[in-house]
Amino acid sequence: MVDVVLIPLHDGRRVLLRDIEPEDAPLLVRAHSITSDEALQARFLSAKPRLSSGEVHYLTHVDRLDHVALVAVEVDRPEAIVAVGRWIRDRGRPDAAEAAFIVADDYQGVGLGSALAIALADRAVARGVRVLQGSMYTDNRGSVALFARMGGELTVVNEGITNEVRTTLPSATDRLERLVVRRRLRPGHDRPRRDRLRRVPRRRRQPHPQVGAVAA
Ligand SMILES: CC(C)(COP(=O)(O)OP(=O)(O)OC[C@H]1O[C@@H](n2cnc3c(N)ncnc32)[C@H](O)[C@@H]1OP(=O)(O)O)[C@@H](O)C(=O)NCCC(=O)NCCS
């Protein structure tokens, strides 16, 4: 089954987000060929005017377990790939993966990279990856912002002309615990317990959800 998500962008356009398929190879080659040299240089950290057939095969034949890649396509032109994001699990450290993104020039700055980053982080947590890292030029603030969007703890280490950016993702249990804490902090939740109980008819009181039970 193909899992497709409709993403509304800040400028009113909408795109479809889905896993990459082997059949996307010609679409990826086409998208690459019309992307600016600057964007390609930022993504690959070297000049990359074209992809070799081996690279195209590698980038489109992913197992969705150790190598996850998502593409965004235009709603009315599903043959037009406008963004790609991926992570590849580190062989020496299975809970870590290298992530990279590229958004077509005329789709940058409207939230597409952020949507990709969040979707990739979700898949990472689901597959046991807790650390996502990436290399980028030091002036690439947009890319650092994407790693920040993933919701984890961010560290940036300078390595000359590049930065190594790393985020440690919260587990599903951590996220649930944060949700429970936020609920407790909502206005009204700091009223004395006796006062709160008086306002709820006894027969309608429900047991509180157990975080541990949900995670089990
Ligand atoms: C980096 C990149 C993927 C970001 O994607 P995007 O779709 O433009 O990102 P978004 O629109 O979701 O913006 C995310 C954040 O980055 C910021 N941002 C985006 N481009 C930026 C830029 N050029 N300079 C500064 N900030 C930028 C946005 O302001 C936003 O932050 P905000 O929501 O707090 O305002 C995209 O610019 C790109 O493809 N660049 C070329 C390839 C590349 O650099 N890849 C990363 C290598 S890992």
The ligand as a Gaussian input file, in Angstrom:
#p B3LYP/6-31G(d) Opt

LIG

0 1
 C       17.808000      23.517000       3.339000
 C       16.478000      23.250000       2.650000
 C       16.269000      21.754000       2.518000
 C       15.370000      23.864000       3.524000
 O       14.125000      23.526000       2.969000
 P       12.933000      24.576000       2.912000
 O       11.755000      23.925000       2.318000
 O       13.401000      25.814000       2.259000
 O       12.706000      24.842000       4.463000
 P       11.420000      25.479000       5.155000
 O       10.676000      26.362000       4.211000
 O       10.666000      24.406000       5.824000
 O       12.112000      26.392000       6.218000
 C       12.660000      25.840000       7.406000
 C       13.303000      26.924000       8.209000
 O       14.530000      27.290000       7.605000
 C       14.563000      28.668000       7.389000
 N       15.237000      28.863000       6.120000
 C       14.951000      28.289000       4.946000
 N       15.822000      28.706000       4.010000
 C       16.652000      29.560000       4.638000
 C       17.753000      30.336000       4.230000
 N       18.198000      30.305000       2.975000
 N       18.366000      31.106000       5.138000
 C       17.933000      31.156000       6.398000
 N       16.899000      30.438000       6.862000
 C       16.266000      29.662000       5.983000
 C       13.142000      29.124000       7.317000
 O       13.044000      30.468000       7.693000
 C       12.469000      28.194000       8.280000
 O       12.554000      28.647000       9.593000
 P       11.301000      29.364000      10.275000
 O       10.120000      28.465000      10.051000
 O       11.725000      29.474000      11.683000
 O       11.148000      30.658000       9.572000
 C       16.405000      23.913000       1.251000
 O       16.682000      25.274000       1.376000
 C       17.340000      23.275000       0.260000
 O       16.979000      22.330000      -0.429000
 N       18.573000      23.790000       0.154000
 C       19.554000      23.231000      -0.771000
 C       20.035000      21.837000      -0.363000
 C       20.502000      21.793000       1.061000
 O       21.064000      22.746000       1.579000
 N       20.308000      20.642000       1.690000
 C       20.665000      20.423000       3.071000
 C       21.869000      19.569000       3.198000
 S       21.600000      18.375000       4.508000

